Amino acid sequence: MRLNREFGRIVVTVALMMWGATLLAGCTQFPAQSQATSPVVTLAPGLITPLPSALPGLTGPDEFPPGVNPLTGLPGDPAALARRPLIVQISNAPPMVRPQAGLGTADAVFEYTVEGGLTRFSAIYLGQLPERAGSIRSARLIDDQLMPMFGAVLAYSGASEGVTAVLHNADYAARTFSNMQLDEPFFWRDLSIEPPHNLFLNPAALMAAFPAESAGPPGLRGWSFRAEPPPNPSGPGNSAFIGYGMTSAAWQYDPASGLYIRSSDGLPHSDANTGQPITAANVIILEAPHALSDIVESEWRGQPVYGLEIDLMAGGDALLLRDGLAYTARWSRPMRDGLFRLTTPEGGALPLKPGVTFVQVVPPAAARTASETVVVQ
């Protein structure tokens, strides 16, 4: 059994203090008022690959026409849509791991806090698979939430004893793959990059080699899409800054492309495979309860560093950014084996813009600390 320790009610370990991850109780509004600003990103013409045309009208959340990707609302290859999604654990620390490979190919990406105020990505691939993805890092407890949510296959570089026990005892255990099990041509190390940040994955090889485990589809339903912006936005959503303590993410709306452009720690963020900027049609700032587990992820100067448990079943407040507009939202997840649903505060479906969605997972506003900020302008 995992033991939750609520933020603000624990003794801060030496390791977390060394990383600057203050766990003292703090309170900010959503969006938070802060002096932090999003860096300005200028796009050169032709840097962004055009997306397929979206279908007219509302698509989803429960019915999708044949050949439509339920994670993007866009037409897709029927063969690709017939398989399970692939979740890949991609590093975001230290900064030398940027630009990552394959991050811009994902249909959806979750960014969330790990130890010490740093973040990691869980990139979800369905419509297409990149030629390589990485650098690959270890699994975390949040993958026990994402795996049933997407009915997915998981690729990662290993895990702590506690997380390994959770993954191996789950009903999806046969769909989890790490470099501890597989070598080339699935996982390999780029010797020109400093370890441990040099592990990469061939997603297509992995999915092709295990047809029974990758067969689907798992019935992905819950997200809705509409090309036109919903009425009654709560305000402008031209930029967003999310401070995670020891790293930050920023998004800036580009009217010419209709997409949000990502920066990390004040620098433009691109994909190493293509050289193109990381973009998203939707940015969801998702508030979810965060607590320390009793799983030790590492040690710092003899002190244990406990992993985070992020509750993606609890529901709560959210903010959707699309088309340069912000929409106050609520999220819920009626079933463990299903996607979360995004609604208006009144309960109506809140459609995403067809395309890629980035989910920035943050603690609820009342639980955020001084080092955790959310600014939307």
N, C-alpha and C positions, 0 to 999 in steps of 0.2 A: 504494500500500500504506500502511495506517495503522500507525504506530509506537506501541506501547504503552510507557508509562513507569509502572512500578509505584509505588503510594503508598509513601512513606517512602524512595524511592530516587531522588528527583529534587531539583533545586534549586528552591526555592519562588520563583515569580515575584513581582515587586513587586505586581502586580495582585491576586494571590490573598492576599498578606499584607495588603493594604489592606482586603480584605473579611473578613479574619479566618479564612480557610480554611486552617488549619494542616495541613500534610501530613506532619508528623513521625510516626514510627511510634508507635502507641499500642495498647493492648490493653484491651478491656472484655469482660465476660461477656455472654452472651445468655440472659435479659434482663440488661441492664447495671444495676449498682447505682449509683444517683444520688440526689441530693437533689431532682431535678426531680419535680414532681407534676402531675397533670392538673387543669385548672381544672374547677370544678363548674358544670355546665350544668343549669338547671331548665327543663323543657318545659311550656309552657302547654297545656291540653287542646285537642285538635283541630288541633295544628300539623302533625302528620304524616299524610299521606294513606295510608289502608290499602292494603296490597298485595293482589293477587289470591290466592286460596287455592292453596297448594302441593299437588301431587299426593302421595298417600300412598306410603310406601316409598321406595326408592332410585331416583333418576333419573340416567342416565349411568353411567360416563363415555363409553361408546361407543354406546349406544342411547338415543334420546329419542323419546317418543311424538309423533305429528304435532301441531303447534301449540304445542309447548313450546320456550321460548327456551333454547338451550344455554348462554347466558351467565348466566342467572338461575335456571333450573329452574322458571320460572313459566309459566303459559299466556300466550300472546301472539297478536297479530294475525297471521294467516298471511301477509298481504301484506307486513307489515314483516319477518317472518322469512325471506321469500324474497329479500331484498336482502343485499348485503354490509354488514358493520358499517362505521360511519364513525368514524375517529379524528380528534379535534379537539385541536389544541394550544392549551391555555388557560393564561394567565399566572397566576402566584402571587406576583409581586413587581413593584413595591413593594406594601406593604399597601393602598395606595389602590385597587388593582384589585379588592379584595373589597368587597362580595359579587360573585362572578362570576355570569354568566348561563348557565344550562343545566347547571351542574355536577351538580345534584341529579337530573337526568333520565337520566344515563348508566347503563348496565347495569354497567359496570366502569370504574374509574379507576386509573391508575398515577400515583403521585407519586414523583419522583426528583430527585436533585441535578443542577443545572446549575452554571455557573461561580460561584465566590465563596460557596459554601455556601447558595445560594438554591435554590428548587425550582420545578418546572413540572409541569403535569398533562397527561397524554394521556388524554382522556375517550373511551370507546368506547360508541357508540350503536348499538343494533340494534332493541330492542323498540319504542322510540318516539324521536321527534326533537323537541327543544325548539324553541320559536318563534324563539329567538335563542341564540347561544352566543358566549362571549367573556369578557374580551377575548382576541383571538387573538394568539398570538405565534409565533415562528419554530420550525422543526423542529430536532431534534437527532439525533445518531447513534443514540439509542435507538429512533427511529422505524424505522430499518432492521431492528431486531429485532421491533418490534410489527407492522409491516405484513404480513410473511409469517406471523406468529403468528396473526393474526386474518383474513388474507385480505381486508384492509380497503381502504377509500378514505381518503385523508389530506387534511385541510384545515389550512393553516398560513399564516403571514404572510410567508414567505420563509425563507432560510437562508444560512449562510455559504457561501463558494465550495466548501469541502471537503464539507460536507453536501449541498449542491446537486448536486455531482458524483456522490455516492453514490446519491442518490434518482433522479437522471435516468438513471443507468446500470443501474438495477435492473429486474428483469422486471415490477415493478408500477408503472413510471414513469407509465404512462397513467392511473393511478388517484390521482395526486397533484395537488392544486390549491392554488394560493396566490393572494393578492390581486395578485401580479405578473402573473397571467394573467387574473383575473376581477375585475370590478367589481360594481356593483349589478345585479341584486337579490341577488347571492350574498354578496359582502363589501361592507361599508360602514363609514363612520366616524361615530361619535356626536360631533358637534361640541361638545357640552356637557361632554365628558371630555377631559382633557389628553392629547395624543399623546405617545408612541406607544401609549398604553394604551386607545385608543378604537376599535380595529378589531373588528368583530363579523361573525358569519356567520349566514346563513339556511340551516340544514342541510337542510330539506325542499326548498327551491329547488335547492340543489346536487345532491342525489340524484335529483330528478326530471328535471333538465336533462341528465343524462348516464346514460341508462338502460343503455347497453352497459357502461360502467365500473362501475356500481353493481349490476349483475345478479349474482345469486348463487343459492343460498347457497354459501359456500366449504367447507362440511362441517366446521363447528366441533364438535370433539369433544375430550374430555380432562378436563372438569370434571364432578364428580358432586355430587348434591344429595340431601339428606334433611332433612325437617322436624325430626325428633328429633335431639337432640345425640348425637354418637358416644360410646361408652363410654370410660372410662379417660382423662379429661383429665389433662394434666400439672400443672394447678393452676388457680387463679382467673384470670379474664381480664376483670375488671370495668372496667379502664382501661388505656390505653396512652399513653405519651409518646414521641415520636420527635423527637429534636433533630438538625437537619440542618446545624448550624453557625450560619447567619445567620437561620434561621427554624425553626419547630417545628410539629408537628401533634400533637393530642391527641384521644383517643377515650374516651368514657365510656358504659358500658352503661346503658340505660334499661329496667328490667324491665317497665314498663307496656307499652311498644311492642315489646320484644324486639329493639331495634335499638341500634346504637352512634351516638352523637351527636358530631359533629366540632367541635373548636375549633382555631383557628390563631393562634399567637403569643399564647395566653392569652385570646382573645376568641371568642365563639360565631361559627360560620361558617354562613352561609345562602346561599340561591340568590336572585339578584336578580330572576329571573323570577317566583318564587312567594312569596318571603318565608319559605319554610319552611326549617328547619335541614337541613344536609347530614347525611344518615344513611347507614348501611351495615348490612346483615345480617351481613357478614363483613369482617374486617380481616385481611389477610395481611401479615405482616412478612417480606419476602423478601430473603434475603442473596444478593447477586450480586457477582462481582468488578468493581471499579471501577479504571480506569486512565486516565491522560491520553493523549489521542491526539495526533497531530501536526497536527490541524486547528485553525487559529486562529479562534476565535469573535469576538474583539474585541481591542482594545488598551487599556491603561491606562497613561497617562504614558509612552508610547512602548514599553511592554513588551507582548509578545503574551500573550493569555489563551487557553490551550488548552482545547478541549472535552473532555468526559469520554466514554469508551467503557465502557458498562455491558454486561457479558456475560450475556445472558439465554438462553444455550445451555448454560452450564457446569453447572447444577444446584447443589444445596447445601442448607443448612439453611433452615428457615422456621418461623414460628409462626402458627397460625390462631387467631383470636379469634372466637367465636360463642357466643351464648346466655350471656354472662357467664363463659365458660370458655376456657381456653387449651389448645391442643394442639400439642405438639412435632411437627414435620413435616419431611419432605424434599420437595424439588421437583426435577423433571427435565423435560427437553424432548426427547423422542426424535427429533423431526423439526423442521427449521426451519419448514416449512409446517404448523404445528400449535401448539395451546395447550400451555403447561406443565402438568404433572400434579402434583397434591399427594397425597402418601402419608404413611402412618404411618412411623415409623423402621423398622418391620419389613417395609414394602413394600405394605401393604394400602391400598386407596383411602380417602382421608380426605374425606368429603362436606362440602360447604359447606351453609350454610343457604340455602334458596331466597330470592333477593333480590339486592340490589346488593352488589358486592364492591369494596373499596378495596385496592389493592396498594401498600404502602409499601416501596419498594425502598431497601435500605441496603447498605453494604459488609459483608463478613463480619466477625464479631465481632473476630477477631484483627487486622483491618486498620483498624478504626475509630480515629479520633483523639479527642483530649480534647473536641473540640467536637461530636462525633457520639455521641448517646446513645440507648439504647432501654430504656425502663422499662415493665414490665408488672406490674400488680397485680391 
